[in-house]
Amino acid sequence: MSTQAATEERTVVIGLEVHVQLETDTKIFCGCSTEPEEDEEPNTRTCPTCLGLPGALPVLNEGAVEAAVKIGKAIDADIPETTTFHRKNYYYPDLPKNFQLTQYDAPICQSGELEVRVDSEPRTIGITRAHLEEDPGSLQHAGGSIETATHTLVNYNRAGTPLMEIVTEPDFRSPAETRAFLAKLEEVLEYLGVFDPTRDGSLRVDANVSLVPESEVAADGTISDDALADVNRAEVKNISSHKGAEQALAYEVTRQENVLRRGREIEQETRHWDEARGVTVSMRSKEAEKDYRYFREADLPALEVSDWKSQIPIPELPDARRERFREEYGLDRESASKLTSTKAVADFFEDVAEQFDPELAATWVADNLLGELNYREMSITDVEDRLDEFKRLIELVAADELTVKNAEEIVLREMLDAGEDPETVIEREGLGVADSGEVAAAVTAAIDDNPDAVSDYHDGDEGAINFLVGQVMQATGGSADPGEVNGLLREELDG
C-alpha cells in the first residue's frame, strides 16, 4: 500500500444484520414451546423437527408470518405476492440439520426504511430486506471465552425459535448512528407486540464495517457499489445490545484505521465481539454467498401473503403517537419522547391523563415515576400490576390531601422500595396536609425564633425566605405546602 493510500482520509461505512426473536408461543416449524421453563435442562425443549431428525417435516407457524407482515408495514416495506423458503447450507455445531431454513431471493419484506434522529437531525436508514428464518441452538463456552474455553457445550432448546433478520443498507456513518437505529427499531418492534426486549438474546446484531476513501464519497454522501466492492470489510458478530453495538463498532473502526495507518490491508473476515475484554477477535475468513449453496426447501410450499398486508392491522407507532401527544396534550418534545418510550408507558400516561390534568399527569409519569424507576433500574412493566396505586397517589396530591414534596420524596419512594400502597405509607409516616391553623402557628414561630433571618430578608436577601420556609416545613413535618408557606411568610414580613 502506498504512503498516500495509508494517510488518505476515509469515511466509515456500516451495515447491520439484526436478528429479532419473534414473540410466538411455539417455534417456527414445529410445536415446541418458545418459553424457557425455570431451571430447564439443556436439550429438553426439542422434537424431531427442530433437531433435524430424518423424516421430520416442517410446518410453518402462522403467528410468525403475521409478525413479519406487521414489521413490513411498520418499516414501509414491499410485501410480495409470493415468498419462499430456502436451505442455507453450512456446518456449525449449534445447527443440528447442517442447514438453516431461511429466505433467500424472495424475502417477505423488501425495500423498507426507518427514520431515526441523530443529534436531533433526522436520518433515513434504508432496509434492504427483512426475512423469516429459524434460530440455531446456543453454544456455551466452558471455562472462559471463545478463545480460552476448555470445551464447548451445545444446547438445542433455542433451535427453531422464529427470527426476523432485518438487513439494512450500508447507510451508517458512525457507531453512534447504529445505536440510535437499534433503539428506534426496538421501540417500533415493542409497539407492534412482536418482540420482548427483556428476553435474553431477543435481539442480536452482526455488523459489516469498512473504511472508504473520502474521494469515493459523492457530494450528497452516497457511495457507489463499485467503491464499496473495492474495499475489504470485516463482519463483527455476537453483539447483543445497543450500547454493545456502539462499543464494538467504535473499537473495530479504530482497529481498521490503525491497520491502514501502518500501510497494511484490511482482511475480509468475520470477527467476534468479546464484550468482557472490549475487543473484536478474528474468527474465520468471511464466507461468500456461494459458500452457502442455497436451494429451495422442497418441504415448504410457496407462501401467498399479498392480501395479508391489508388484513393485518398495526397499532399507532411511536413517532405518530409522539406527535399526537404534543398536539392533543400540549406536551413539549422531551416530555412526549419520554412518555412514548415504550407502549406500556404511553398507555399508562393516557390512562392517567383521562382522570387528571395532562400537565400534572405528564409530570408524575414522565418525571417522578419514570425517574424513580430508572434510578432503580426498573421499568414500568415491573410495576404494571400496581398502576392503580400510583394513580391513587396522584389523586391524593391533586385533592390537596398530600403535599407534592411528601408524595415525591417519601410516599412514591416507599411504594417502590417497600412495595406498599400510598395509604399504608402515609399512615405509617404520619403524613398528610397540615391544617391552616397549624401552618399559621408555625409561620409565626419561625419569624419569632429567627430574628437574624428576618433582618436579612428586610435587607433584600431572598435566601432568607427559603431558610424560614424550611423552618416551617420542619415544624409541620413536611405536611405544609411550600408555596403556601412562602406566601404566608411574605405576607407577615411585608405587612
Kinemage of the C-alpha trace (Angstrom):
@kinemage 1
@onewidth
@group {chain A} dominant
@subgroup {mainchain}
@vectorlist {calphas} color= white
{ca met a 1} P 0.000 0.000 0.000
{ca ser a 2} L 1.337 3.448 -0.893
{ca thr a 3} L 2.083 6.143 1.701
{ca gln a 4} L -0.634 8.291 0.145
{ca ala a 5} L -3.201 5.496 0.483
{ca ala a 6} L -2.173 4.893 4.094
{ca thr a 7} L -2.734 8.520 5.086
{ca glu a 8} L -5.823 9.232 2.981
{ca glu a 9} L -8.907 10.367 4.863
{ca arg a 10} L -11.634 7.708 4.949
{ca thr a 11} L -15.339 7.503 5.647
{ca val a 12} L -16.854 4.923 7.976
{ca val a 13} L -19.439 2.694 6.291
{ca ile a 14} L -21.549 0.318 8.378
{ca gly a 15} L -24.403 -2.020 7.501
{ca leu a 16} L -26.339 -4.106 10.011
{ca glu a 17} L -27.947 -7.526 10.118
{ca val a 18} L -30.323 -7.506 13.088
{ca his a 19} L -31.749 -10.818 14.295
{ca val a 20} L -35.009 -10.297 16.184
{ca gln a 21} L -36.649 -13.100 18.139
{ca leu a 22} L -40.380 -13.040 17.414
{ca glu a 23} L -42.860 -13.481 20.246
{ca thr a 24} L -44.757 -16.647 19.353
{ca asp a 25} L -45.933 -19.471 21.589
{ca thr a 26} L -44.209 -22.168 19.543
{ca lys a 27} L -41.174 -22.498 17.297
{ca ile a 28} L -41.332 -21.521 13.651
{ca phe a 29} L -41.559 -25.012 12.112
{ca cys a 30} L -42.727 -27.243 14.978
{ca gly a 31} L -44.906 -27.265 18.098
{ca cys a 32} L -42.132 -26.954 20.698
{ca ser a 33} L -42.569 -24.084 23.142
{ca thr a 34} L -40.501 -20.913 22.802
{ca glu a 35} L -40.905 -20.139 26.519
{ca pro a 36} L -37.994 -21.421 28.622
{ca glu a 37} L -39.052 -23.158 31.805
{ca glu a 38} L -37.427 -22.258 35.086
{ca asp a 39} L -34.200 -24.247 35.552
{ca glu a 40} L -34.905 -26.242 32.398
{ca glu a 41} L -32.399 -28.887 31.376
{ca pro a 42} L -30.463 -28.444 28.109
{ca asn a 43} L -31.804 -30.204 25.016
{ca thr a 44} L -35.232 -30.958 26.508
{ca arg a 45} L -37.439 -28.393 24.691
{ca thr a 46} L -36.921 -30.187 21.408
{ca cys a 47} L -38.544 -32.586 18.949
{ca pro a 48} L -37.527 -34.487 15.783
{ca thr a 49} L -38.326 -31.447 13.612
{ca cys a 50} L -36.216 -28.825 15.394
{ca leu a 51} L -33.452 -31.396 15.870
{ca gly a 52} L -33.473 -32.178 12.147
{ca leu a 53} L -34.020 -35.901 12.524
{ca pro a 54} L -34.648 -37.930 9.321
{ca gly a 55} L -38.252 -37.941 8.153
{ca ala a 56} L -39.390 -34.964 10.257
{ca leu a 57} L -41.281 -32.340 8.244
{ca pro a 58} L -41.609 -28.607 8.963
{ca val a 59} L -44.960 -26.815 9.324
{ca leu a 60} L -44.814 -23.010 9.149
{ca asn a 61} L -46.028 -21.048 12.190
{ca glu a 62} L -48.810 -18.653 11.102
{ca gly a 63} L -48.098 -16.330 14.026
{ca ala a 64} L -44.539 -15.800 12.809
{ca val a 65} L -45.830 -14.821 9.364
{ca glu a 66} L -48.303 -12.350 10.882
{ca ala a 67} L -45.478 -10.793 12.920
{ca ala a 68} L -43.350 -10.478 9.786
{ca val a 69} L -46.158 -8.701 7.935
{ca lys a 70} L -46.595 -6.264 10.842
{ca ile a 71} L -42.888 -5.468 10.741
{ca gly a 72} L -43.072 -4.973 6.979
{ca lys a 73} L -45.908 -2.474 7.351
{ca ala a 74} L -44.093 -0.613 10.128
{ca ile a 75} L -40.943 -0.140 8.009
{ca asp a 76} L -42.958 0.691 4.880
{ca ala a 77} L -41.567 -2.320 3.029
{ca asp a 78} L -42.840 -4.020 -0.097
{ca ile a 79} L -44.532 -7.342 0.679
{ca pro a 80} L -44.509 -9.520 -2.445
{ca glu a 81} L -47.369 -11.727 -3.564
{ca thr a 82} L -45.352 -14.886 -3.020
{ca thr a 83} L -42.490 -15.661 -0.664
{ca thr a 84} L -40.433 -18.836 -0.384
{ca phe a 85} L -38.006 -20.618 1.920
{ca his a 86} L -34.536 -21.933 1.128
{ca arg a 87} L -31.916 -24.068 2.812
{ca lys a 88} L -28.754 -22.202 3.760
{ca asn a 89} L -26.141 -24.934 3.977
{ca tyr a 90} L -23.254 -24.697 6.422
{ca tyr a 91} L -21.849 -26.765 9.234
{ca tyr a 92} L -21.679 -25.429 12.769
{ca pro a 93} L -22.231 -27.395 15.994
{ca asp a 94} L -25.333 -25.427 17.018
{ca leu a 95} L -27.080 -26.165 13.695
{ca pro a 96} L -28.359 -29.744 14.078
{ca lys a 97} L -29.533 -30.148 10.442
{ca asn a 98} L -26.331 -28.712 8.929
{ca phe a 99} L -28.574 -26.211 7.163
{ca gln a 100} L -30.776 -23.331 8.242
{ca leu a 101} L -34.282 -22.797 6.927
{ca thr a 102} L -34.370 -19.175 5.831
{ca gln a 103} L -35.441 -16.964 2.925
{ca tyr a 104} L -33.154 -16.117 0.050
{ca asp a 105} L -34.269 -14.431 -3.172
{ca ala a 106} L -37.926 -13.909 -2.191
{ca pro a 107} L -37.978 -12.457 1.349
{ca ile a 108} L -41.280 -11.488 2.901
{ca cys a 109} L -40.256 -7.805 3.291
{ca gln a 110} L -38.244 -5.832 0.738
{ca ser a 111} L -37.073 -2.223 0.272
{ca gly a 112} L -38.159 -0.636 3.535
{ca glu a 113} L -36.832 2.250 5.615
{ca leu a 114} L -36.767 3.612 9.143
{ca glu a 115} L -36.216 7.206 10.202
{ca val a 116} L -34.039 7.895 13.240
{ca arg a 117} L -32.823 11.076 14.920
{ca val a 118} L -29.100 11.521 15.485
{ca asp a 119} L -28.103 14.689 17.385
{ca ser a 120} L -31.654 15.984 16.739
{ca glu a 121} L -31.207 15.543 12.985
{ca pro a 122} L -33.448 13.075 11.097
{ca arg a 123} L -31.719 10.273 9.157
{ca thr a 124} L -33.480 7.764 6.939
{ca ile a 125} L -31.889 4.315 7.008
{ca gly a 126} L -32.681 2.043 4.089
{ca ile a 127} L -33.691 -1.542 4.873
{ca thr a 128} L -32.752 -3.891 2.071
{ca arg a 129} L -34.815 -6.824 3.276
{ca ala a 130} L -36.353 -8.489 6.300
{ca his a 131} L -36.923 -12.200 6.205
{ca leu a 132} L -38.051 -15.112 8.355
{ca glu a 133} L -35.706 -17.853 9.488
{ca glu a 134} L -35.086 -20.300 12.310
{ca asp a 135} L -32.647 -19.706 15.131
{ca pro a 136} L -29.788 -22.156 15.684
{ca gly a 137} L -29.107 -23.611 19.114
{ca ser a 138} L -26.736 -21.976 21.579
{ca leu a 139} L -23.109 -22.643 22.446
{ca gln a 140} L -21.766 -22.350 25.972
{ca his a 141} L -18.009 -21.960 26.137
{ca ala a 142} L -16.936 -23.681 29.354
{ca gly a 143} L -14.031 -22.329 31.312
{ca gly a 144} L -13.703 -18.994 29.559
{ca ser a 145} L -14.320 -17.059 26.359
{ca ile a 146} L -14.440 -18.467 22.844
{ca glu a 147} L -10.638 -18.194 22.757
{ca thr a 148} L -9.822 -19.681 26.155
{ca ala a 149} L -12.612 -22.244 26.736
{ca thr a 150} L -11.536 -25.763 27.608
{ca his a 151} L -14.557 -27.152 25.769
{ca thr a 152} L -17.912 -26.053 24.347
{ca leu a 153} L -21.391 -27.318 25.203
{ca val a 154} L -24.347 -27.254 22.814
{ca asn a 155} L -27.948 -26.604 23.859
{ca tyr a 156} L -30.660 -27.072 21.210
{ca asn a 157} L -33.568 -25.702 23.273
{ca arg a 158} L -33.398 -22.460 21.296
{ca ala a 159} L -33.085 -24.201 17.913
{ca gly a 160} L -36.100 -23.414 15.725
{ca thr a 161} L -37.142 -20.235 17.543
{ca pro a 162} L -38.632 -17.841 14.937
{ca leu a 163} L -36.361 -14.995 13.897
{ca met a 164} L -36.773 -11.967 11.689
{ca glu a 165} L -33.465 -10.941 10.137
{ca ile a 166} L -33.505 -7.238 9.233
{ca val a 167} L -30.749 -6.245 6.807
{ca thr a 168} L -30.001 -2.559 6.347
{ca glu a 169} L -28.316 -0.696 3.543
{ca pro a 170} L -24.731 0.432 4.343
{ca asp a 171} L -26.157 3.801 5.390
{ca phe a 172} L -24.496 4.280 8.788
{ca arg a 173} L -21.543 6.644 9.038
{ca ser a 174} L -20.753 6.255 12.737
{ca pro a 175} L -21.224 3.776 15.605
{ca ala a 176} L -23.491 6.338 17.316
{ca glu a 177} L -25.900 6.174 14.377
{ca thr a 178} L -26.166 2.389 14.712
{ca arg a 179} L -27.051 2.724 18.393
{ca ala a 180} L -29.785 5.257 17.589
{ca phe a 181} L -31.178 2.956 14.884
{ca leu a 182} L -31.243 -0.102 17.159
{ca ala a 183} L -33.020 1.854 19.887
{ca lys a 184} L -35.626 3.091 17.399
{ca leu a 185} L -36.070 -0.363 15.851
{ca glu a 186} L -36.552 -1.972 19.267
{ca glu a 187} L -39.091 0.728 20.146
{ca val a 188} L -41.117 0.026 16.987
{ca leu a 189} L -40.988 -3.752 17.487
{ca glu a 190} L -42.168 -3.416 21.082
{ca tyr a 191} L -45.128 -1.262 19.965
{ca leu a 192} L -46.053 -3.909 17.399
{ca gly a 193} L -46.214 -6.535 20.142
{ca val a 194} L -43.959 -8.937 18.229
{ca phe a 195} L -40.867 -8.614 20.409
{ca asp a 196} L -39.919 -8.780 24.096
{ca pro a 197} L -36.765 -6.756 24.806
{ca thr a 198} L -36.436 -8.302 28.287
{ca arg a 199} L -35.969 -11.817 26.900
{ca asp a 200} L -32.336 -12.940 26.903
{ca gly a 201} L -30.881 -12.945 23.396
{ca ser a 202} L -34.028 -11.423 21.866
{ca leu a 203} L -32.004 -9.025 19.695
{ca arg a 204} L -28.601 -9.906 18.243
{ca val a 205} L -26.597 -7.845 15.811
{ca asp a 206} L -23.984 -8.559 13.153
{ca ala a 207} L -22.318 -5.540 11.578
{ca asn a 208} L -20.266 -5.087 8.414
{ca val a 209} L -17.636 -2.354 8.775
{ca ser a 210} L -15.430 -0.834 6.101
{ca leu a 211} L -13.479 2.382 5.553
{ca val a 212} L -13.961 4.011 2.153
{ca pro a 213} L -11.628 6.730 0.789
{ca glu a 214} L -13.326 10.112 1.075
{ca ser a 215} L -12.587 10.712 -2.593
{ca glu a 216} L -15.155 7.978 -3.370
{ca val a 217} L -17.936 9.704 -1.435
{ca ala a 218} L -20.289 11.799 -3.575
{ca ala a 219} L -21.311 15.326 -2.618
{ca asp a 220} L -24.676 14.050 -1.365
{ca gly a 221} L -22.946 11.484 0.857
{ca thr a 222} L -23.719 8.444 -1.286
{ca ile a 223} L -21.140 5.792 -2.117
{ca ser a 224} L -21.301 3.687 -5.259
{ca asp a 225} L -21.497 -0.099 -5.179
{ca asp a 226} L -18.183 -0.257 -7.056
{ca ala a 227} L -16.464 1.856 -4.391
{ca leu a 228} L -17.838 -0.401 -1.659
{ca ala a 229} L -16.720 -3.506 -3.549
{ca asp a 230} L -13.185 -2.148 -3.846
{ca val a 231} L -12.594 -2.136 -0.077
{ca asn a 232} L -12.468 -5.131 2.220
{ca arg a 233} L -14.829 -5.227 5.167
{ca ala a 234} L -14.947 -7.047 8.455
{ca glu a 235} L -18.092 -8.590 9.869
{ca val a 236} L -18.454 -8.225 13.643
{ca lys a 237} L -20.721 -10.860 15.193
{ca asn a 238} L -22.356 -11.620 18.521
{ca ile a 239} L -23.387 -8.110 19.567
{ca ser a 240} L -26.339 -8.196 21.945
{ca ser a 241} L -27.227 -4.604 22.928
{ca his a 242} L -27.420 -1.001 21.682
{ca lys a 243} L -24.523 0.016 23.896
{ca gly a 244} L -22.568 -3.076 22.890
{ca ala a 245} L -23.063 -2.227 19.214
{ca glu a 246} L -21.664 1.259 19.651
{ca gln a 247} L -18.699 -0.020 21.662
{ca ala a 248} L -17.915 -2.909 19.306
{ca leu a 249} L -18.078 -0.750 16.193
{ca ala a 250} L -16.056 2.061 17.741
{ca tyr a 251} L -13.338 -0.468 18.535
{ca glu a 252} L -13.489 -2.009 15.057
{ca val a 253} L -13.323 1.364 13.299
{ca thr a 254} L -10.251 2.307 15.341
{ca arg a 255} L -8.657 -1.089 14.637
{ca gln a 256} L -9.130 -0.715 10.888
{ca glu a 257} L -7.823 2.861 10.946
{ca asn a 258} L -4.687 1.660 12.732
{ca val a 259} L -4.183 -1.179 10.233
{ca leu a 260} L -4.418 1.233 7.291
{ca arg a 261} L -2.211 3.796 9.019
{ca arg a 262} L 0.521 1.147 9.201
{ca gly a 263} L 0.258 0.629 5.460
{ca arg a 264} L -1.394 -2.803 5.664
{ca glu a 265} L -4.540 -4.168 4.008
{ca ile a 266} L -7.822 -4.843 5.817
{ca glu a 267} L -8.570 -8.556 5.739
{ca gln a 268} L -12.059 -9.611 4.706
{ca glu a 269} L -13.021 -11.692 7.708
{ca thr a 270} L -15.552 -12.448 10.415
{ca arg a 271} L -14.675 -11.187 13.887
{ca his a 272} L -16.154 -11.961 17.307
{ca trp a 273} L -17.043 -9.155 19.750
{ca asp a 274} L -15.597 -10.066 23.154
{ca glu a 275} L -17.680 -7.828 25.387
{ca ala a 276} L -15.755 -8.675 28.561
{ca arg a 277} L -12.454 -7.516 27.058
{ca gly a 278} L -13.906 -4.818 24.811
{ca val a 279} L -12.171 -6.090 21.659
{ca thr a 280} L -13.028 -7.827 18.392
{ca val a 281} L -11.239 -11.110 17.731
{ca ser a 282} L -10.687 -12.821 14.383
{ca met a 283} L -12.878 -15.930 13.989
{ca arg a 284} L -12.602 -17.035 10.359
{ca ser a 285} L -12.426 -15.797 6.806
{ca lys a 286} L -15.731 -14.309 5.691
{ca glu a 287} L -17.984 -16.613 3.688
{ca ala a 288} L -19.307 -15.559 0.309
{ca glu a 289} L -22.907 -16.133 -0.749
{ca lys a 290} L -21.910 -19.030 -2.990
{ca asp a 291} L -20.424 -20.865 0.002
{ca tyr a 292} L -23.896 -21.451 1.424
{ca arg a 293} L -25.233 -23.326 -1.631
{ca tyr a 294} L -28.803 -22.045 -1.259
{ca phe a 295} L -31.593 -24.177 -2.716
{ca arg a 296} L -35.379 -24.212 -2.362
{ca glu a 297} L -36.887 -26.014 0.608
{ca ala a 298} L -38.993 -28.718 -1.019
{ca asp a 299} L -40.974 -29.489 2.166
{ca leu a 300} L -42.457 -25.966 2.402
{ca pro a 301} L -44.724 -24.713 -0.395
{ca ala a 302} L -44.582 -21.118 -1.605
{ca leu a 303} L -46.386 -18.772 0.788
{ca glu a 304} L -49.035 -16.408 -0.593
{ca val a 305} L -49.075 -13.239 1.541
{ca ser a 306} L -50.131 -10.488 -0.874
{ca asp a 307} L -53.503 -9.817 0.806
{ca trp a 308} L -52.239 -10.111 4.392
{ca lys a 309} L -50.947 -6.539 4.384
{ca ser a 310} L -54.470 -5.104 4.247
{ca gln a 311} L -55.944 -7.683 6.640
{ca ile a 312} L -53.426 -7.417 9.491
{ca pro a 313} L -53.662 -4.123 11.442
{ca ile a 314} L -50.806 -2.487 13.290
{ca pro a 315} L -51.105 -0.121 16.268
{ca glu a 316} L -50.211 3.555 16.338
{ca leu a 317} L -46.413 3.638 16.096
{ca pro a 318} L -44.069 5.664 18.354
{ca asp a 319} L -43.473 8.637 16.040
{ca ala a 320} L -47.184 9.092 15.323
{ca arg a 321} L -48.100 8.743 18.988
{ca arg a 322} L -45.363 11.230 19.945
{ca glu a 323} L -46.770 13.853 17.607
{ca arg a 324} L -50.328 13.206 18.777
{ca phe a 325} L -49.264 13.659 22.405
{ca arg a 326} L -47.736 17.034 21.536
{ca glu a 327} L -50.875 18.184 19.725
{ca glu a 328} L -53.535 16.637 21.965
{ca tyr a 329} L -51.938 17.196 25.378
{ca gly a 330} L -49.745 20.222 24.675
{ca leu a 331} L -46.534 18.418 25.678
{ca asp a 332} L -43.059 19.576 24.763
{ca arg a 333} L -40.836 17.342 22.620
{ca glu a 334} L -38.840 15.975 25.575
{ca ser a 335} L -41.903 15.006 27.617
{ca ala a 336} L -43.625 13.460 24.599
{ca ser a 337} L -40.489 11.431 23.893
{ca lys a 338} L -40.290 10.121 27.467
{ca leu a 339} L -43.977 9.276 27.548
{ca thr a 340} L -43.818 7.242 24.332
{ca ser a 341} L -40.538 5.460 25.105
{ca thr a 342} L -42.495 2.215 25.429
{ca lys a 343} L -46.086 1.323 24.670
{ca ala a 344} L -46.693 0.473 28.337
{ca val a 345} L -45.577 3.952 29.425
{ca ala a 346} L -47.706 5.642 26.758
{ca asp a 347} L -50.769 3.590 27.675
{ca phe a 348} L -50.365 4.411 31.373
{ca phe a 349} L -49.953 8.129 30.696
{ca glu a 350} L -53.143 8.234 28.627
{ca asp a 351} L -54.969 6.375 31.386
{ca val a 352} L -53.795 8.981 33.931
{ca ala a 353} L -54.492 11.912 31.561
{ca glu a 354} L -58.128 10.808 31.295
{ca gln a 355} L -58.528 11.451 35.042
{ca phe a 356} L -56.168 14.363 35.694
{ca asp a 357} L -54.849 17.494 34.001
{ca pro a 358} L -52.425 16.415 31.234
{ca glu a 359} L -49.624 18.604 32.620
{ca leu a 360} L -49.981 17.025 36.060
{ca ala a 361} L -50.175 13.551 34.516
{ca ala a 362} L -47.055 14.190 32.419
{ca thr a 363} L -45.072 15.462 35.408
{ca trp a 364} L -45.947 12.462 37.526
{ca val a 365} L -45.443 9.790 34.884
{ca ala a 366} L -42.510 11.210 32.880
{ca asp a 367} L -40.534 12.846 35.680
{ca asn a 368} L -41.480 11.332 39.014
{ca leu a 369} L -42.439 7.717 38.324
{ca leu a 370} L -40.068 7.045 35.419
{ca gly a 371} L -37.268 8.900 37.193
{ca glu a 372} L -37.584 6.729 40.296
{ca leu a 373} L -37.911 3.555 38.209
{ca asn a 374} L -34.821 4.401 36.167
{ca tyr a 375} L -32.858 5.070 39.366
{ca arg a 376} L -33.737 1.542 40.499
{ca glu a 377} L -33.019 0.059 37.041
{ca met a 378} L -36.677 -0.914 36.760
{ca ser a 379} L -39.229 -0.411 34.010
{ca ile a 380} L -42.931 0.282 34.144
{ca thr a 381} L -43.634 -3.361 33.306
{ca asp a 382} L -42.131 -4.259 36.703
{ca val a 383} L -44.993 -2.406 38.431
{ca glu a 384} L -47.780 -2.759 35.858
{ca asp a 385} L -49.967 -4.648 38.345
{ca arg a 386} L -49.752 -1.661 40.746
{ca leu a 387} L -50.560 1.214 38.391
{ca asp a 388} L -53.869 1.882 40.176
{ca glu a 389} L -51.860 2.574 43.348
{ca phe a 390} L -49.803 5.208 41.557
{ca lys a 391} L -52.974 6.795 40.199
{ca arg a 392} L -54.283 6.913 43.775
{ca leu a 393} L -51.111 8.755 44.833
{ca ile a 394} L -51.640 11.376 42.118
{ca glu a 395} L -55.272 11.669 43.219
{ca leu a 396} L -54.207 12.431 46.814
{ca val a 397} L -51.869 15.177 45.587
{ca ala a 398} L -54.485 16.658 43.241
{ca ala a 399} L -57.022 16.747 46.099
{ca asp a 400} L -54.521 18.534 48.408
{ca glu a 401} L -54.601 15.624 50.845
{ca leu a 402} L -50.853 15.130 50.475
{ca thr a 403} L -48.100 17.625 49.699
{ca val a 404} L -46.156 17.269 46.482
{ca lys a 405} L -42.908 17.119 48.464
{ca asn a 406} L -44.068 14.255 50.678
{ca ala a 407} L -45.610 12.441 47.738
{ca glu a 408} L -42.417 12.651 45.672
{ca glu a 409} L -39.751 12.222 48.335
{ca ile a 410} L -41.389 9.807 50.771
{ca val a 411} L -44.531 8.068 49.567
{ca leu a 412} L -43.508 7.252 45.981
{ca arg a 413} L -40.100 6.004 47.035
{ca glu a 414} L -41.518 3.842 49.812
{ca met a 415} L -44.112 2.445 47.425
{ca leu a 416} L -41.284 1.259 45.159
{ca asp a 417} L -38.846 0.172 47.857
{ca ala a 418} L -41.260 -1.448 50.309
{ca gly a 419} L -43.986 -2.468 47.864
{ca glu a 420} L -46.662 -0.702 49.923
{ca asp a 421} L -49.760 1.207 48.829
{ca pro a 422} L -49.839 5.008 49.383
{ca glu a 423} L -52.300 4.943 52.313
{ca thr a 424} L -50.087 2.495 54.236
{ca val a 425} L -47.038 4.738 53.783
{ca ile a 426} L -48.981 7.890 54.720
{ca glu a 427} L -50.356 6.308 57.914
{ca arg a 428} L -47.024 4.851 58.985
{ca glu a 429} L -45.072 8.065 58.365
{ca gly a 430} L -47.765 10.331 59.833
{ca leu a 431} L -48.094 12.333 56.622
{ca gly a 432} L -50.975 14.343 55.289
{ca val a 433} L -51.651 18.046 54.869
{ca ala a 434} L -51.372 20.274 57.945
{ca asp a 435} L -54.470 22.368 58.746
{ca ser a 436} L -54.370 26.119 58.275
{ca gly a 437} L -54.116 26.832 61.995
{ca glu a 438} L -51.059 24.603 62.406
{ca val a 439} L -49.346 26.221 59.414
{ca ala a 440} L -50.114 29.770 60.619
{ca ala a 441} L -48.718 28.954 64.062
{ca ala a 442} L -45.550 27.507 62.538
{ca val a 443} L -45.108 30.629 60.369
{ca thr a 444} L -45.403 32.913 63.409
{ca ala a 445} L -42.963 30.763 65.389
{ca ala a 446} L -40.394 30.766 62.569
{ca ile a 447} L -40.484 34.576 62.398
{ca asp a 448} L -40.264 34.985 66.192
{ca asp a 449} L -37.449 32.429 66.602
{ca asn a 450} L -35.211 33.663 63.753
{ca pro a 451} L -34.743 37.448 64.021
{ca asp a 452} L -31.454 37.363 62.061
{ca ala a 453} L -33.174 35.732 59.056
{ca val a 454} L -35.999 38.279 59.294
{ca ser a 455} L -33.455 41.103 59.283
{ca asp a 456} L -31.656 39.580 56.282
{ca tyr a 457} L -34.953 39.329 54.389
{ca his a 458} L -35.731 43.001 55.040
{ca asp a 459} L -32.202 43.825 53.777
{ca gly a 460} L -33.081 42.169 50.442
{ca asp a 461} L -31.585 38.690 50.993
{ca glu a 462} L -34.008 36.357 49.179
{ca gly a 463} L -32.173 33.335 50.561
{ca ala a 464} L -33.512 34.195 53.996
{ca ile a 465} L -37.075 33.416 52.967
{ca asn a 466} L -36.020 29.942 51.888
{ca phe a 467} L -34.476 29.369 55.307
{ca leu a 468} L -37.722 30.408 57.010
{ca val a 469} L -39.770 28.165 54.694
{ca gly a 470} L -37.508 25.305 55.730
{ca gln a 471} L -38.144 26.027 59.411
{ca val a 472} L -41.905 25.898 58.858
{ca met a 473} L -41.669 22.699 56.837
{ca gln a 474} L -39.590 21.120 59.587
{ca ala a 475} L -42.075 22.202 62.256
{ca thr a 476} L -45.008 20.729 60.311
{ca gly a 477} L -43.191 17.526 59.424
{ca gly a 478} L -43.253 18.431 55.742
{ca ser a 479} L -47.040 18.402 55.715
{ca ala a 480} L -47.419 22.065 54.694
{ca asp a 481} L -47.419 23.251 51.109
{ca pro a 482} L -44.103 25.090 50.487
{ca gly a 483} L -45.712 27.583 48.096
{ca glu a 484} L -48.424 28.420 50.590
{ca val a 485} L -45.844 28.777 53.370
{ca asn a 486} L -43.757 31.126 51.207
{ca gly a 487} L -46.804 33.322 50.611
{ca leu a 488} L -47.796 33.409 54.287
{ca leu a 489} L -44.258 34.332 55.348
{ca arg a 490} L -44.033 37.198 52.867
{ca glu a 491} L -47.474 38.419 53.934
{ca glu a 492} L -46.400 38.522 57.591
{ca leu a 493} L -42.965 40.014 56.908
{ca asp a 494} L -44.170 42.667 54.460
{ca gly a 495} L -47.229 43.624 56.492
